[in-house]
Amino acid sequence: MKENKIIIITAFFNLIVAFLKLIAGLTFAFSTLIADSIQSFIDFFTDITSIIANKVGKRRANKTYPFGYGQVYYLANIFTGFLLFLIGIFILYQFFFFEGSFQPNFKIAIVLVIALFLKMIVINLLQHYGKEFKNELMIEASKESKADLISTCVVLVVLIIAFFEEYIPSYINIDKIGSLGMAIYV
């Protein structure tokens, strides 16, 4: 199945992106990036769910399921939505209880640019082959990857604003605001 090979490639890229963001977020105590990495892990789990749904959904109809197994795609999408909901709650929890002293660093910007580049590759692969194979799960996974791309852009904006924190009142924690925004976005 060529579809699953494409999804395996995108899952690999999503896993790399998620670990890059998580390691950088933990290293530099950047809670907004940690929240974004968690959303990137959801992309990886979405890809794994898609692989499983593709295998099950392609089965032929039988006596037990006279119309086939195609409805499994809807269950896969519901599962992904539920994971996003749980991750949103976890990020909100992190917003209230993560204690870090984030200091902006250009190394984070490099990690974010690499993540953006890999994410664009994933989106293009999923869109192209999703349309070619008429695979709704791949198209939906590309939409989830677009959401992750947007959230990474937001993290980059938060990072840029953090570089100018000397001009921001001390009672405003831009990292906390970014983390809250990430929870709401997810």
Buried (B, 14 or more C-beta within 10 A) or exposed (E): EEBBEBBEBBBBBBBBBBBBBBBBBBEBBBBBBBBBBBBBBBBBBBBBBBBBBBBBBBEEEEEEEEEEBBEBBEEBBEBBEEBBEEBBEBBBEBBEEBEBEBEBBEEBBEBBEBBBEBBEBBBEBBBEBBEEBEBBBBBBBBBBBBBBBEBBBBBBBBBEBBEEBEEEEEEEBBBBBBBBBBBEBB
